[in-house]
Amino acid sequence: MKDMLNLMSKYLNMGMQTEDVIRCATWGAANAIKRPDLGNLSEGSVADIAVIQVLQGNFGFLDAAGFKLKGDKKFQAELTIRAGKIVWDLNGMAGVPWSKDLK
């Protein structure tokens, strides 16, 4: 498996609804490893949040045997917050705009 978003994208392109893919990858995964403290945004839980965009285009996904699935949708991580702090910001969503006047 390339990464979690790649795996999620495969299910999305096989016809699974976006909401179901997200639920399985978060709450479903947390329950599978018996960690109900993860995979949710309940009051008091750790603020781990992923802002994900669904890209439209021409994509290819390989399985473990090397077979290719063609798809027109792909998840991309835009922003990741871990324990309330930004740890990944692909396009500077949370950044201060740059200006040549900044010193």
HUWOHU-V213492 format. One record per run of one state. SS is the DSSP state (~ for helix, > for strand, _ for the rest). FROM is the first residue (numbers start at 1). LEN is the number of residues. If there is no record, write none. Layout:
ss from len
SS FROM LEN
SS FROM LEN
This chain:
ss from len
_ 1 3
~ 4 10
_ 14 4
~ 18 15
_ 33 16
> 49 14
_ 63 5
> 68 15
_ 83 2
> 85 5
_ 90 14
